């Protein structure tokens, strides 16, 4: 793949992510993506044959990041310290660049993702992560606290966006504080 083709694919993924998040996956057409990019629909089809293929391409990056973190957790002793360290690493990953936009996409398009293989892969990966993070002998409450701590990182900033008095940093800080409280009990 040439650098130019790679750049074009990245631009397509970026524009599609923006439109899917703004308008919704179901409400966005390939024609709209092509128009926003200033290319023909045929040019778009050269790179991606469907909206689902575009979603797969940008979610794949997210899945790879999470897989690396799951592998890291597996090398650590189970317990509150590992959960806290994971939450810090994970927060750093999801709050940089496109990752935050991808999290917004997930939040805004849950029904559309349910039927996609990549959505199922992401769900299975998160369930595996919770099992590994909680530890092999974790009781149900610890498993639930662990799961909720991860989901707080996903949804916390989105839930707090409605409060205009909060800065992005305040939203992230509050989210991390609650996630750590849940994960380290």
C-alpha atoms as a printed R data frame, in Angstrom:
    type eleno elety resid chain resno       x       y      z
1   ATOM     1    CA   UNK     A     1   0.000   0.000  0.000
2   ATOM     2    CA   UNK     A     2   1.408   3.373 -0.936
3   ATOM     3    CA   UNK     A     3   1.637   6.180  1.558
4   ATOM     4    CA   UNK     A     4  -0.982   8.078 -0.415
5   ATOM     5    CA   UNK     A     5  -3.435   5.165 -0.260
6   ATOM     6    CA   UNK     A     6  -2.794   4.837  3.480
7   ATOM     7    CA   UNK     A     7  -3.421   8.549  3.971
8   ATOM     8    CA   UNK     A     8  -6.664   8.324  1.985
9   ATOM     9    CA   UNK     A     9  -7.872   5.364  4.044
10  ATOM    10    CA   UNK     A    10  -7.111   7.292  7.252
11  ATOM    11    CA   UNK     A    11  -9.008  10.341  5.968
12  ATOM    12    CA   UNK     A    12 -11.986   8.149  5.082
13  ATOM    13    CA   UNK     A    13 -11.947   6.550  8.538
14  ATOM    14    CA   UNK     A    14 -11.713   9.971 10.206
15  ATOM    15    CA   UNK     A    15 -14.581  11.492  8.215
16  ATOM    16    CA   UNK     A    16 -16.772   8.403  8.617
17  ATOM    17    CA   UNK     A    17 -16.116   8.336 12.360
18  ATOM    18    CA   UNK     A    18 -17.088  11.997 12.595
19  ATOM    19    CA   UNK     A    19 -20.301  11.526 10.602
20  ATOM    20    CA   UNK     A    20 -21.272   8.279 12.340
21  ATOM    21    CA   UNK     A    21 -20.821   9.990 15.706
22  ATOM    22    CA   UNK     A    22 -22.660  13.192 14.705
23  ATOM    23    CA   UNK     A    23 -25.541  11.707 12.727
24  ATOM    24    CA   UNK     A    24 -25.527   8.032 13.691
25  ATOM    25    CA   UNK     A    25 -24.270   5.018 11.787
26  ATOM    26    CA   UNK     A    26 -27.666   4.114 10.315
27  ATOM    27    CA   UNK     A    27 -28.371   7.696  9.225
28  ATOM    28    CA   UNK     A    28 -25.057   8.169  7.397
29  ATOM    29    CA   UNK     A    29 -24.642   7.006  3.811
30  ATOM    30    CA   UNK     A    30 -21.505   6.227  1.860
31  ATOM    31    CA   UNK     A    31 -22.546   9.043 -0.485
32  ATOM    32    CA   UNK     A    32 -22.398  11.531  2.423
33  ATOM    33    CA   UNK     A    33 -18.944  10.299  3.401
34  ATOM    34    CA   UNK     A    34 -17.747  10.665 -0.190
35  ATOM    35    CA   UNK     A    35 -19.238  14.156 -0.452
36  ATOM    36    CA   UNK     A    36 -17.606  15.289  2.805
37  ATOM    37    CA   UNK     A    37 -14.275  13.997  1.457
38  ATOM    38    CA   UNK     A    38 -14.817  15.632 -1.939
39  ATOM    39    CA   UNK     A    39 -14.451  12.335 -3.817
40  ATOM    40    CA   UNK     A    40 -16.751  10.178 -5.876
41  ATOM    41    CA   UNK     A    41 -18.576   7.250 -4.390
42  ATOM    42    CA   UNK     A    42 -16.540   5.014 -6.735
43  ATOM    43    CA   UNK     A    43 -13.313   6.395 -5.257
44  ATOM    44    CA   UNK     A    44 -14.625   5.610 -1.784
45  ATOM    45    CA   UNK     A    45 -15.546   2.060 -2.872
46  ATOM    46    CA   UNK     A    46 -11.951   1.553 -4.024
47  ATOM    47    CA   UNK     A    47 -10.902   1.694 -0.366
48  ATOM    48    CA   UNK     A    48 -13.991   0.414  1.474
49  ATOM    49    CA   UNK     A    49 -16.910  -1.599  0.107
50  ATOM    50    CA   UNK     A    50 -19.334  -0.795  2.934
51  ATOM    51    CA   UNK     A    51 -19.916   1.292  6.029
52  ATOM    52    CA   UNK     A    52 -19.332  -1.811  8.140
53  ATOM    53    CA   UNK     A    53 -15.910  -2.254  6.546
54  ATOM    54    CA   UNK     A    54 -15.018   1.322  7.531
55  ATOM    55    CA   UNK     A    55 -16.188   0.718 11.106
56  ATOM    56    CA   UNK     A    56 -14.172  -2.486 11.203
57  ATOM    57    CA   UNK     A    57 -11.069  -0.554 10.123
58  ATOM    58    CA   UNK     A    58 -11.235   2.049 12.871
59  ATOM    59    CA   UNK     A    59 -12.429  -0.334 15.575
60  ATOM    60    CA   UNK     A    60  -9.615  -2.737 14.683
61  ATOM    61    CA   UNK     A    61  -7.157  -0.136 15.989
62  ATOM    62    CA   UNK     A    62  -9.095   0.009 19.268
63  ATOM    63    CA   UNK     A    63  -9.207  -3.781 19.573
64  ATOM    64    CA   UNK     A    64  -5.424  -3.956 19.106
65  ATOM    65    CA   UNK     A    65  -4.840  -1.446 21.921
66  ATOM    66    CA   UNK     A    66  -7.133  -3.365 24.249
67  ATOM    67    CA   UNK     A    67  -5.491  -6.701 23.332
68  ATOM    68    CA   UNK     A    68  -2.082  -5.330 24.326
69  ATOM    69    CA   UNK     A    69  -3.472  -4.166 27.662
70  ATOM    70    CA   UNK     A    70  -5.146  -7.532 28.310
71  ATOM    71    CA   UNK     A    71  -1.822  -9.259 27.602
72  ATOM    72    CA   UNK     A    72  -0.096  -6.918 30.055
73  ATOM    73    CA   UNK     A    73  -2.706  -7.575 32.772
74  ATOM    74    CA   UNK     A    74  -2.146 -11.334 32.359
75  ATOM    75    CA   UNK     A    75   1.500 -10.856 33.364
76  ATOM    76    CA   UNK     A    76   0.586  -9.021 36.579
77  ATOM    77    CA   UNK     A    77  -0.538 -10.404 39.930
78  ATOM    78    CA   UNK     A    78  -4.305 -10.029 40.364
79  ATOM    79    CA   UNK     A    79  -5.461  -7.447 42.852
80  ATOM    80    CA   UNK     A    80  -6.256  -3.790 43.481
81  ATOM    81    CA   UNK     A    81  -2.787  -2.503 42.510
82  ATOM    82    CA   UNK     A    82  -2.958  -4.156 39.090
83  ATOM    83    CA   UNK     A    83  -6.498  -2.876 38.559
84  ATOM    84    CA   UNK     A    84  -5.392   0.661 39.438
85  ATOM    85    CA   UNK     A    85  -2.357   0.460 37.146
86  ATOM    86    CA   UNK     A    86  -4.537  -0.874 34.333
87  ATOM    87    CA   UNK     A    87  -7.079   1.929 34.760
88  ATOM    88    CA   UNK     A    88  -4.336   4.552 34.463
89  ATOM    89    CA   UNK     A    89  -2.921   2.894 31.327
90  ATOM    90    CA   UNK     A    90  -6.349   2.417 29.796
91  ATOM    91    CA   UNK     A    91  -7.415   5.997 30.527
92  ATOM    92    CA   UNK     A    92  -4.272   7.247 28.797
93  ATOM    93    CA   UNK     A    93  -5.118   5.140 25.747
94  ATOM    94    CA   UNK     A    94  -8.785   6.084 25.431
95  ATOM    95    CA   UNK     A    95  -8.229   9.792 25.994
96  ATOM    96    CA   UNK     A    96  -5.755  10.375 23.180
97  ATOM    97    CA   UNK     A    97  -6.437  11.244 19.576
98  ATOM    98    CA   UNK     A    98  -9.094   9.242 17.818
99  ATOM    99    CA   UNK     A    99  -9.659   6.869 20.719
100 ATOM   100    CA   UNK     A   100 -11.946   9.369 22.474
101 ATOM   101    CA   UNK     A   101 -13.944   9.805 19.265
102 ATOM   102    CA   UNK     A   102 -14.215   6.037 18.884
103 ATOM   103    CA   UNK     A   103 -15.565   5.789 22.425
104 ATOM   104    CA   UNK     A   104 -18.206   8.413 21.541
105 ATOM   105    CA   UNK     A   105 -19.030   6.414 18.404
106 ATOM   106    CA   UNK     A   106 -19.548   3.258 20.509
107 ATOM   107    CA   UNK     A   107 -21.753   5.141 22.927
108 ATOM   108    CA   UNK     A   108 -23.883   6.755 20.212
109 ATOM   109    CA   UNK     A   109 -24.219   3.685 17.970
110 ATOM   110    CA   UNK     A   110 -24.678   0.677 20.258
111 ATOM   111    CA   UNK     A   111 -27.653  -0.805 18.359
112 ATOM   112    CA   UNK     A   112 -25.766  -0.730 15.049
113 ATOM   113    CA   UNK     A   113 -22.708  -2.415 16.570
114 ATOM   114    CA   UNK     A   114 -24.692  -5.327 18.005
115 ATOM   115    CA   UNK     A   115 -24.981  -6.983 14.609
116 ATOM   116    CA   UNK     A   116 -21.344  -6.469 13.614
117 ATOM   117    CA   UNK     A   117 -18.670  -9.089 14.206
118 ATOM   118    CA   UNK     A   118 -16.209  -6.413 15.351
119 ATOM   119    CA   UNK     A   119 -18.701  -5.260 18.004
120 ATOM   120    CA   UNK     A   120 -18.954  -8.816 19.325
121 ATOM   121    CA   UNK     A   121 -15.166  -9.132 19.302
122 ATOM   122    CA   UNK     A   122 -14.864  -5.939 21.328
123 ATOM   123    CA   UNK     A   123 -17.498  -7.126 23.812
124 ATOM   124    CA   UNK     A   124 -15.769 -10.510 24.236
125 ATOM   125    CA   UNK     A   125 -12.452  -8.769 24.745
126 ATOM   126    CA   UNK     A   126 -13.916  -6.532 27.455
127 ATOM   127    CA   UNK     A   127 -15.446  -9.549 29.220
128 ATOM   128    CA   UNK     A   128 -12.081 -11.335 29.130
129 ATOM   129    CA   UNK     A   129 -10.416  -8.207 30.473
130 ATOM   130    CA   UNK     A   130 -12.808  -8.038 33.428
131 ATOM   131    CA   UNK     A   131 -12.205 -11.708 34.269
132 ATOM   132    CA   UNK     A   132  -8.429 -11.266 34.158
133 ATOM   133    CA   UNK     A   133  -8.508  -7.967 36.071
134 ATOM   134    CA   UNK     A   134 -10.785  -9.260 38.802
135 ATOM   135    CA   UNK     A   135  -8.644 -12.358 39.273
136 ATOM   136    CA   UNK     A   136  -9.422 -16.084 39.190
137 ATOM   137    CA   UNK     A   137 -10.843 -16.246 42.715
138 ATOM   138    CA   UNK     A   138 -12.835 -13.007 42.634
139 ATOM   139    CA   UNK     A   139 -16.280 -12.991 44.176
140 ATOM   140    CA   UNK     A   140 -19.234 -11.645 42.147
141 ATOM   141    CA   UNK     A   141 -19.105  -8.198 43.795
142 ATOM   142    CA   UNK     A   142 -15.407  -7.758 42.917
143 ATOM   143    CA   UNK     A   143 -16.112  -8.841 39.324
144 ATOM   144    CA   UNK     A   144 -18.954  -6.350 39.111
145 ATOM   145    CA   UNK     A   145 -16.907  -3.523 40.654
146 ATOM   146    CA   UNK     A   146 -14.107  -4.271 38.202
147 ATOM   147    CA   UNK     A   147 -16.462  -4.237 35.221
148 ATOM   148    CA   UNK     A   148 -18.158  -1.032 36.333
149 ATOM   149    CA   UNK     A   149 -14.778   0.664 36.873
150 ATOM   150    CA   UNK     A   150 -13.861  -0.004 33.227
151 ATOM   151    CA   UNK     A   151 -17.251   1.169 32.000
152 ATOM   152    CA   UNK     A   152 -16.960   4.330 34.105
153 ATOM   153    CA   UNK     A   153 -13.866   5.223 32.072
154 ATOM   154    CA   UNK     A   154 -15.914   4.785 28.893
155 ATOM   155    CA   UNK     A   155 -19.071   6.565 29.900
156 ATOM   156    CA   UNK     A   156 -18.057   8.985 32.635
157 ATOM   157    CA   UNK     A   157 -16.767  11.792 30.421
158 ATOM   158    CA   UNK     A   158 -19.772  11.424 28.121
159 ATOM   159    CA   UNK     A   159 -22.223  11.601 31.020
160 ATOM   160    CA   UNK     A   160 -20.522  14.687 32.438
161 ATOM   161    CA   UNK     A   161 -20.424  16.539 29.074
162 ATOM   162    CA   UNK     A   162 -23.799  18.125 29.808
163 ATOM   163    CA   UNK     A   163 -22.291  20.157 32.642
164 ATOM   164    CA   UNK     A   164 -20.780  23.210 30.914
165 ATOM   165    CA   UNK     A   165 -19.057  24.285 34.145
166 ATOM   166    CA   UNK     A   166 -16.723  21.279 33.973
167 ATOM   167    CA   UNK     A   167 -13.556  21.282 31.915
168 ATOM   168    CA   UNK     A   168 -12.419  18.208 30.017
169 ATOM   169    CA   UNK     A   169  -9.741  17.689 32.665
170 ATOM   170    CA   UNK     A   170 -12.320  17.865 35.477
171 ATOM   171    CA   UNK     A   171 -14.495  15.283 33.704
172 ATOM   172    CA   UNK     A   172 -11.534  12.955 33.259
173 ATOM   173    CA   UNK     A   173 -10.368  13.461 36.834
174 ATOM   174    CA   UNK     A   174 -13.820  12.710 38.297
175 ATOM   175    CA   UNK     A   175 -14.120   9.670 36.067
176 ATOM   176    CA   UNK     A   176 -10.725   8.335 37.136
177 ATOM   177    CA   UNK     A   177 -11.442   8.972 40.806
178 ATOM   178    CA   UNK     A   178 -14.653   6.938 40.694
179 ATOM   179    CA   UNK     A   179 -13.088   4.167 38.576
180 ATOM   180    CA   UNK     A   180 -10.226   3.803 41.049
181 ATOM   181    CA   UNK     A   181 -12.584   3.786 44.044
182 ATOM   182    CA   UNK     A   182 -14.547   0.953 42.471
183 ATOM   183    CA   UNK     A   183 -11.580  -1.087 41.297
184 ATOM   184    CA   UNK     A   184  -9.437  -0.938 44.385
185 ATOM   185    CA   UNK     A   185 -11.948  -1.974 47.072
